[in-house]
Each structure stands twice: as structure tokens, then as C-alpha cells.
């Protein structure tokens, strides 16, 4: 009687864990399929061929993992309900395989964390220098980061000097003297300066932010103005002085705690489900041999 109750408890636990894993695997597979189907053209227009290829490879790997996990969970539920040693053995093998993939991804991420941080900072710097004002989605992203995290520039606000957005602003008549790239050495000349977008300002829509004379605001989605910063100074009143790179990394580190805890719990449930499926498969095989004898 005790063995029967233990076997029933193991079946219930396996079914419960596999239902959770089925939801996770189906959700991951569905999200990856949707992203591959809907986001391909837009991403190619925004990011370029190389970035799109890397993104598609990652989504394809996520879809494969989610599909294998969902299939393993289905096999586990069906095998536990029918007491099938073959289904339970297949579920245990697939669960072990997908759990190994999760653990490998976690180990790889931990080992390459410094490189991932450096790559993120490099990508942020490139976006500020070359993509802001050119790609609308990335322009809005940088504006949201600078306003939300109260920062300016990837490393500092000098990242905006000679950026693509600043050159477009200068070309629209924002530069001193109205001539892009002209150097005026006369006594009455305006001091040399560079422009930062209004999202660098503490209050973008206020007069304290400062308005560039004749600025078109073609690159910014905030208030349509640009702020002049003297080149010899480290900034100005009413501007965010913190670098966005450090604050983005800090925000990601703080926000990653809950997902990492959930991922650890999922991996533990995953490993336990694999062990339960293996134990039930061995028990079902033993029972089948006993009946034959």
C-alpha cells in the first residue's frame, strides 16, 4: 500500500511539473515564432543584415528549446497518465536534454558576462553616435533611457559631439553662424559648442533647457529643440551629468534579480521532473516485467 501511494504521489508531481513546463515551452516557442514572423522586415530595416541574422538565430534556438520542452512535457503527462515506460523514458531524455541546454546557457552567460557588458556599452555608444536621429525606434529608445535614467550620452555628454544627429542639426542651420562646419574666429563669434538633445535636460520642455537658434529638432522626439553646450565646459545647468552606460547596466542588474530567481526555480523544477519521469519509467518497466513473469 505504501509503494502504491508513493507511486501515485510521484505521478501527481510529475503531471503538475510537466503542466508548468508545457506552459513555459509553448509560450517560448510561440513568442519566438511570432517574433520571427512579424519582426523580420522591421528589424532588417532598423538594424541591418548582420544584426537580423544574429537575432533570427537566437529566436530559432529559443523556438527549438521551447518546442523540445513542450514535447517533453506532453510525453511526461501522457506517459504518467497511461503508465507507459516508453513515453516516460522519452520524456526523461528530452527533459534532461533541455535542462542541460538551460544550464549550459546559464554557464555561458556567467562566463561571458564581462564581454556581454562591454558589448552592450559599445552598442549603446554606437547608437548614440550613429543611429540617433536616423532610426526612429532607436531615437525613441535613447530619449527614453536619458529621461528615465536621468543621464546623457553613453559615456558622457561629449558622445553627442560630432554625432550623426548633431551633424544633421548643424546642417539644418543650428550651427553657429548658420554655416555647417564653418569656423568663425572673429571677436563677435559665438563660442565653440556642441549640441545635446533635449532628453539630456532635467526639464526638456522648460526654458531652462535652452533652445538652439533656428534648430529644427529633426532628430529628437522631445520638444523639438536642442541644447547648446560649450565645448570647453563639462556641461551646463539643467543637464543630466551621469553617463547612461553605467546606469543602464545598473538598471539591468537590478531588474534581472527576479527573472534569474524564476529561471533558477524553473531549472530546479525541470531537473526534478526529469528525475521523476526516469523513476516512473523504471518502475513501469519493472511492473511490465513482473506481469510477464
C-alpha positions as a LaTeX table, in Angstrom:
\begin{tabular}{lrrr}
\hline
Residue & $x$ (\AA) & $y$ (\AA) & $z$ (\AA) \\
\hline
Unk1 & 0.00 & 0.00 & 0.00 \\
Unk2 & 2.85 & 2.38 & 0.83 \\
Unk3 & 4.54 & 1.80 & $-2.53$ \\
Unk4 & 1.26 & 2.39 & $-4.35$ \\
Unk5 & 0.70 & 5.70 & $-2.58$ \\
Unk6 & 4.27 & 6.76 & $-3.28$ \\
Unk7 & 3.84 & 5.88 & $-6.95$ \\
Unk8 & 0.60 & 7.88 & $-7.14$ \\
Unk9 & 2.26 & 10.87 & $-5.47$ \\
Unk10 & 5.14 & 10.74 & $-7.93$ \\
Unk11 & 2.68 & 10.66 & $-10.85$ \\
Unk12 & 0.80 & 13.68 & $-9.49$ \\
Unk13 & 4.02 & 15.64 & $-9.00$ \\
Unk14 & 5.26 & 14.73 & $-12.48$ \\
Unk15 & 1.98 & 15.81 & $-14.08$ \\
Unk16 & 2.00 & 19.09 & $-12.15$ \\
Unk17 & 5.61 & 19.92 & $-13.06$ \\
Unk18 & 5.06 & 18.97 & $-16.68$ \\
Unk19 & 1.99 & 21.18 & $-16.98$ \\
Unk20 & 4.12 & 24.12 & $-15.81$ \\
Unk21 & 6.89 & 23.18 & $-18.25$ \\
Unk22 & 4.33 & 22.77 & $-21.04$ \\
Unk23 & 3.11 & 26.33 & $-20.50$ \\
Unk24 & 6.68 & 27.68 & $-20.43$ \\
Unk25 & 7.77 & 25.73 & $-23.52$ \\
Unk26 & 4.65 & 26.61 & $-25.51$ \\
Unk27 & 4.96 & 30.27 & $-24.56$ \\
Unk28 & 8.64 & 30.43 & $-25.54$ \\
Unk29 & 8.00 & 28.65 & $-28.82$ \\
Unk30 & 5.01 & 30.83 & $-29.64$ \\
Unk31 & 6.84 & 34.05 & $-28.84$ \\
Unk32 & 9.85 & 33.06 & $-30.94$ \\
Unk33 & 7.63 & 32.08 & $-33.87$ \\
Unk34 & 5.70 & 35.36 & $-33.64$ \\
Unk35 & 8.91 & 37.41 & $-33.46$ \\
Unk36 & 10.37 & 35.59 & $-36.46$ \\
Unk37 & 7.18 & 36.07 & $-38.45$ \\
Unk38 & 6.28 & 39.66 & $-37.53$ \\
Unk39 & 9.58 & 41.33 & $-36.71$ \\
Unk40 & 11.78 & 40.25 & $-39.62$ \\
Unk41 & 11.11 & 43.05 & $-42.08$ \\
Unk42 & 11.02 & 45.84 & $-39.49$ \\
Unk43 & 14.20 & 44.62 & $-37.81$ \\
Unk44 & 16.02 & 44.38 & $-41.15$ \\
Unk45 & 15.12 & 47.97 & $-41.93$ \\
Unk46 & 16.27 & 49.15 & $-38.49$ \\
Unk47 & 19.31 & 47.03 & $-37.67$ \\
Unk48 & 20.88 & 45.73 & $-40.87$ \\
Unk49 & 21.50 & 42.25 & $-42.24$ \\
Unk50 & 24.13 & 41.08 & $-39.71$ \\
Unk51 & 22.09 & 42.04 & $-36.64$ \\
Unk52 & 18.97 & 40.49 & $-38.14$ \\
Unk53 & 20.79 & 37.21 & $-38.84$ \\
Unk54 & 22.05 & 37.04 & $-35.24$ \\
Unk55 & 18.59 & 37.86 & $-33.90$ \\
Unk56 & 16.93 & 35.22 & $-36.04$ \\
Unk57 & 19.47 & 32.61 & $-34.95$ \\
Unk58 & 18.75 & 33.38 & $-31.31$ \\
Unk59 & 14.99 & 33.23 & $-31.86$ \\
Unk60 & 15.34 & 29.96 & $-33.76$ \\
Unk61 & 17.31 & 28.48 & $-30.86$ \\
Unk62 & 14.64 & 29.69 & $-28.43$ \\
Unk63 & 11.91 & 28.14 & $-30.59$ \\
Unk64 & 13.77 & 24.82 & $-30.76$ \\
Unk65 & 14.25 & 24.78 & $-27.00$ \\
Unk66 & 10.61 & 25.69 & $-26.36$ \\
Unk67 & 9.36 & 23.06 & $-28.80$ \\
Unk68 & 11.52 & 20.34 & $-27.23$ \\
Unk69 & 10.40 & 21.33 & $-23.74$ \\
Unk70 & 6.72 & 21.33 & $-24.73$ \\
Unk71 & 7.09 & 17.92 & $-26.40$ \\
Unk72 & 8.86 & 16.51 & $-23.34$ \\
Unk73 & 6.12 & 17.86 & $-21.06$ \\
Unk74 & 3.38 & 16.35 & $-23.22$ \\
Unk75 & 5.16 & 13.00 & $-23.24$ \\
Unk76 & 5.56 & 13.17 & $-19.48$ \\
Unk77 & 1.89 & 13.95 & $-18.82$ \\
Unk78 & 0.66 & 11.31 & $-21.25$ \\
Unk79 & 3.16 & 8.72 & $-20.03$ \\
Unk80 & 2.28 & 9.32 & $-16.37$ \\
Unk81 & $-1.45$ & 9.07 & $-17.13$ \\
Unk82 & $-1.06$ & 5.79 & $-19.07$ \\
Unk83 & 1.85 & 4.35 & $-17.14$ \\
Unk84 & 3.84 & 3.98 & $-20.37$ \\
Unk85 & 7.52 & 3.25 & $-19.80$ \\
Unk86 & 8.40 & 4.29 & $-23.36$ \\
Unk87 & 6.72 & 7.70 & $-23.09$ \\
Unk88 & 8.16 & 8.31 & $-19.63$ \\
Unk89 & 11.64 & 7.33 & $-20.81$ \\
Unk90 & 11.38 & 9.65 & $-23.81$ \\
Unk91 & 10.12 & 12.46 & $-21.58$ \\
Unk92 & 13.02 & 11.94 & $-19.17$ \\
Unk93 & 15.54 & 12.06 & $-22.03$ \\
Unk94 & 14.06 & 15.23 & $-23.54$ \\
Unk95 & 13.75 & 16.90 & $-20.15$ \\
Unk96 & 17.38 & 16.09 & $-19.37$ \\
Unk97 & 18.44 & 17.47 & $-22.76$ \\
Unk98 & 16.55 & 20.74 & $-22.39$ \\
Unk99 & 17.71 & 21.12 & $-18.77$ \\
Unk100 & 21.30 & 20.65 & $-19.95$ \\
Unk101 & 20.70 & 23.36 & $-22.58$ \\
Unk102 & 19.39 & 25.74 & $-19.89$ \\
Unk103 & 22.35 & 25.04 & $-17.60$ \\
Unk104 & 24.80 & 25.47 & $-20.49$ \\
Unk105 & 23.24 & 28.81 & $-21.42$ \\
Unk106 & 23.50 & 29.96 & $-17.78$ \\
Unk107 & 27.15 & 28.90 & $-17.53$ \\
Unk108 & 27.99 & 30.55 & $-20.86$ \\
Unk109 & 26.28 & 33.77 & $-19.79$ \\
Unk110 & 28.12 & 33.84 & $-16.46$ \\
Unk111 & 31.47 & 33.16 & $-18.15$ \\
Unk112 & 30.94 & 35.84 & $-20.80$ \\
Unk113 & 29.31 & 38.45 & $-18.54$ \\
Unk114 & 32.18 & 40.98 & $-18.83$ \\
Unk115 & 32.16 & 40.65 & $-22.62$ \\
Unk116 & 28.37 & 41.00 & $-22.71$ \\
Unk117 & 28.60 & 44.18 & $-20.63$ \\
Unk118 & 31.31 & 45.58 & $-22.90$ \\
Unk119 & 29.24 & 44.70 & $-25.99$ \\
Unk120 & 26.19 & 46.41 & $-24.51$ \\
Unk121 & 28.17 & 49.58 & $-23.77$ \\
Unk122 & 29.66 & 49.52 & $-27.26$ \\
Unk123 & 26.22 & 49.09 & $-28.81$ \\
Unk124 & 24.82 & 51.94 & $-26.74$ \\
Unk125 & 27.71 & 54.21 & $-27.75$ \\
Unk126 & 27.24 & 53.31 & $-31.43$ \\
Unk127 & 23.52 & 54.03 & $-31.19$ \\
Unk128 & 24.16 & 57.46 & $-29.68$ \\
Unk129 & 26.82 & 58.34 & $-32.24$ \\
Unk130 & 25.34 & 56.90 & $-35.42$ \\
Unk131 & 21.70 & 55.78 & $-35.04$ \\
Unk132 & 20.07 & 58.57 & $-33.02$ \\
Unk133 & 18.08 & 60.81 & $-35.32$ \\
Unk134 & 18.47 & 58.28 & $-38.16$ \\
Unk135 & 16.46 & 55.27 & $-36.95$ \\
Unk136 & 13.19 & 56.36 & $-35.26$ \\
Unk137 & 12.90 & 53.37 & $-32.93$ \\
Unk138 & 16.42 & 53.81 & $-31.61$ \\
Unk139 & 15.94 & 57.56 & $-31.31$ \\
Unk140 & 12.92 & 56.99 & $-29.08$ \\
Unk141 & 14.83 & 54.36 & $-27.09$ \\
Unk142 & 17.74 & 56.72 & $-26.34$ \\
Unk143 & 15.34 & 59.52 & $-25.41$ \\
Unk144 & 13.50 & 57.15 & $-23.03$ \\
Unk145 & 16.80 & 55.99 & $-21.47$ \\
Unk146 & 18.12 & 59.53 & $-20.97$ \\
Unk147 & 14.88 & 60.80 & $-19.49$ \\
Unk148 & 14.05 & 57.71 & $-17.41$ \\
Unk149 & 17.55 & 57.13 & $-16.02$ \\
Unk150 & 18.44 & 60.85 & $-15.87$ \\
Unk151 & 21.65 & 60.56 & $-17.87$ \\
Unk152 & 23.22 & 61.97 & $-21.03$ \\
Unk153 & 25.37 & 60.10 & $-23.54$ \\
Unk154 & 26.70 & 56.56 & $-23.36$ \\
Unk155 & 29.98 & 57.52 & $-21.62$ \\
Unk156 & 29.30 & 61.22 & $-21.07$ \\
Unk157 & 27.54 & 64.05 & $-22.87$ \\
Unk158 & 30.52 & 64.58 & $-25.16$ \\
Unk159 & 29.38 & 61.49 & $-27.05$ \\
Unk160 & 26.95 & 63.81 & $-28.81$ \\
Unk161 & 29.76 & 65.93 & $-30.22$ \\
Unk162 & 30.09 & 65.19 & $-33.96$ \\
Unk163 & 27.33 & 62.57 & $-33.76$ \\
Unk164 & 25.10 & 61.93 & $-36.79$ \\
Unk165 & 22.24 & 63.78 & $-35.10$ \\
Unk166 & 24.46 & 66.78 & $-34.28$ \\
Unk167 & 25.65 & 66.96 & $-37.89$ \\
Unk168 & 22.05 & 66.92 & $-39.11$ \\
Unk169 & 21.17 & 69.67 & $-36.66$ \\
Unk170 & 24.15 & 71.70 & $-37.85$ \\
Unk171 & 23.19 & 71.14 & $-41.45$ \\
Unk172 & 19.68 & 72.46 & $-40.77$ \\
Unk173 & 21.10 & 75.79 & $-39.66$ \\
Unk174 & 21.68 & 75.12 & $-35.99$ \\
Unk175 & 25.43 & 75.64 & $-36.13$ \\
Unk176 & 26.99 & 78.90 & $-35.12$ \\
Unk177 & 26.89 & 81.39 & $-37.93$ \\
Unk178 & 24.44 & 79.26 & $-39.92$ \\
Unk179 & 27.19 & 77.56 & $-41.95$ \\
Unk180 & 27.75 & 73.89 & $-41.11$ \\
Unk181 & 31.33 & 73.21 & $-40.14$ \\
Unk182 & 32.42 & 76.86 & $-40.55$ \\
Unk183 & 34.95 & 78.12 & $-38.04$ \\
Unk184 & 34.45 & 81.76 & $-37.07$ \\
Unk185 & 37.49 & 83.30 & $-35.34$ \\
Unk186 & 36.20 & 86.86 & $-35.19$ \\
Unk187 & 35.77 & 88.73 & $-31.90$ \\
Unk188 & 31.99 & 88.62 & $-32.20$ \\
Unk189 & 31.89 & 84.91 & $-32.93$ \\
Unk190 & 29.82 & 82.61 & $-30.74$ \\
Unk191 & 31.95 & 80.35 & $-28.53$ \\
Unk192 & 32.50 & 76.88 & $-29.89$ \\
Unk193 & 29.84 & 74.50 & $-28.67$ \\
Unk194 & 28.17 & 71.21 & $-29.40$ \\
Unk195 & 24.55 & 70.14 & $-29.21$ \\
Unk196 & 22.79 & 67.61 & $-26.99$ \\
Unk197 & 19.17 & 66.52 & $-27.44$ \\
Unk198 & 16.51 & 67.88 & $-25.07$ \\
Unk199 & 16.17 & 64.48 & $-23.39$ \\
Unk200 & 19.50 & 65.34 & $-21.70$ \\
Unk201 & 17.77 & 68.20 & $-19.89$ \\
Unk202 & 16.35 & 67.94 & $-16.40$ \\
Unk203 & 13.17 & 69.59 & $-17.70$ \\
Unk204 & 13.11 & 69.24 & $-21.50$ \\
Unk205 & 10.08 & 71.47 & $-22.07$ \\
Unk206 & 11.23 & 74.33 & $-19.85$ \\
Unk207 & 13.12 & 77.45 & $-20.82$ \\
Unk208 & 15.96 & 76.32 & $-18.55$ \\
Unk209 & 16.75 & 73.60 & $-21.06$ \\
Unk210 & 17.75 & 76.20 & $-23.60$ \\
Unk211 & 16.75 & 76.41 & $-27.24$ \\
Unk212 & 19.11 & 76.32 & $-30.18$ \\
Unk213 & 18.63 & 79.23 & $-32.52$ \\
Unk214 & 16.92 & 78.04 & $-35.67$ \\
Unk215 & 17.01 & 74.42 & $-34.51$ \\
Unk216 & 14.67 & 72.14 & $-36.39$ \\
Unk217 & 14.71 & 69.32 & $-33.85$ \\
Unk218 & 14.78 & 66.82 & $-36.69$ \\
Unk219 & 16.49 & 64.18 & $-34.62$ \\
Unk220 & 14.63 & 64.39 & $-31.33$ \\
Unk221 & 11.22 & 63.37 & $-30.25$ \\
Unk222 & 11.23 & 65.61 & $-27.17$ \\
Unk223 & 10.09 & 69.21 & $-27.52$ \\
Unk224 & 11.83 & 69.56 & $-30.90$ \\
Unk225 & 14.74 & 71.63 & $-29.55$ \\
Unk226 & 18.45 & 71.12 & $-28.91$ \\
Unk227 & 20.63 & 72.35 & $-26.07$ \\
Unk228 & 23.92 & 74.18 & $-26.71$ \\
Unk229 & 26.83 & 73.07 & $-24.55$ \\
Unk230 & 30.14 & 74.99 & $-24.67$ \\
Unk231 & 32.89 & 72.69 & $-25.86$ \\
Unk232 & 35.29 & 73.88 & $-23.14$ \\
Unk233 & 32.90 & 73.04 & $-20.31$ \\
Unk234 & 31.86 & 69.75 & $-18.80$ \\
Unk235 & 28.18 & 70.51 & $-19.20$ \\
Unk236 & 25.72 & 73.13 & $-18.10$ \\
Unk237 & 22.96 & 73.94 & $-15.68$ \\
Unk238 & 19.80 & 71.92 & $-16.07$ \\
Unk239 & 21.51 & 68.95 & $-17.77$ \\
Unk240 & 21.87 & 65.35 & $-16.64$ \\
Unk241 & 25.55 & 64.72 & $-15.90$ \\
Unk242 & 25.53 & 60.95 & $-15.31$ \\
Unk243 & 26.56 & 58.54 & $-18.07$ \\
Unk244 & 23.84 & 56.31 & $-19.47$ \\
Unk245 & 26.12 & 53.29 & $-19.84$ \\
Unk246 & 26.67 & 52.81 & $-16.11$ \\
Unk247 & 23.03 & 53.49 & $-15.28$ \\
Unk248 & 21.73 & 51.07 & $-17.93$ \\
Unk249 & 23.98 & 48.32 & $-16.56$ \\
Unk250 & 22.81 & 49.09 & $-13.02$ \\
Unk251 & 19.16 & 49.04 & $-14.03$ \\
Unk252 & 19.60 & 45.75 & $-15.87$ \\
Unk253 & 21.40 & 44.21 & $-12.91$ \\
Unk254 & 18.65 & 45.29 & $-10.51$ \\
Unk255 & 15.87 & 44.19 & $-12.85$ \\
Unk256 & 17.47 & 40.81 & $-13.55$ \\
Unk257 & 17.15 & 39.51 & $-9.99$ \\
Unk258 & 13.52 & 38.43 & $-10.25$ \\
Unk259 & 13.91 & 36.77 & $-13.71$ \\
Unk260 & 17.07 & 34.99 & $-12.57$ \\
Unk261 & 15.29 & 33.70 & $-9.46$ \\
Unk262 & 12.41 & 32.48 & $-11.60$ \\
Unk263 & 14.85 & 30.85 & $-14.04$ \\
Unk264 & 16.57 & 29.07 & $-11.15$ \\
Unk265 & 13.24 & 27.79 & $-9.85$ \\
Unk266 & 12.30 & 26.65 & $-13.36$ \\
Unk267 & 15.59 & 24.79 & $-13.76$ \\
Unk268 & 15.07 & 23.08 & $-10.39$ \\
Unk269 & 11.53 & 22.02 & $-11.36$ \\
Unk270 & 12.89 & 20.92 & $-14.72$ \\
Unk271 & 15.54 & 18.68 & $-13.13$ \\
Unk272 & 13.06 & 17.26 & $-10.64$ \\
Unk273 & 10.59 & 16.47 & $-13.42$ \\
Unk274 & 13.31 & 14.65 & $-15.35$ \\
Unk275 & 14.20 & 12.56 & $-12.27$ \\
Unk276 & 10.55 & 11.76 & $-11.58$ \\
Unk277 & 10.00 & 10.75 & $-15.20$ \\
Unk278 & 13.03 & 8.47 & $-15.08$ \\
Unk279 & 11.94 & 6.92 & $-11.78$ \\
Unk280 & 8.41 & 6.29 & $-13.08$ \\
Unk281 & 9.79 & 4.85 & $-16.33$ \\
Unk282 & 11.95 & 2.39 & $-14.38$ \\
Unk283 & 9.00 & 1.50 & $-12.13$ \\
Unk284 & 6.70 & 0.94 & $-15.11$ \\
Unk285 & 9.35 & $-1.23$ & $-16.80$ \\
Unk286 & 9.73 & $-3.32$ & $-13.63$ \\
Unk287 & 5.97 & $-3.78$ & $-13.38$ \\
Unk288 & 5.76 & $-4.87$ & $-17.01$ \\
Unk289 & 8.50 & $-7.49$ & $-16.45$ \\
Unk290 & 6.71 & $-8.69$ & $-13.30$ \\
Unk291 & 3.44 & $-9.14$ & $-15.21$ \\
Unk292 & 5.20 & $-11.07$ & $-17.98$ \\
Unk293 & 6.81 & $-13.36$ & $-15.41$ \\
\hline
\end{tabular}
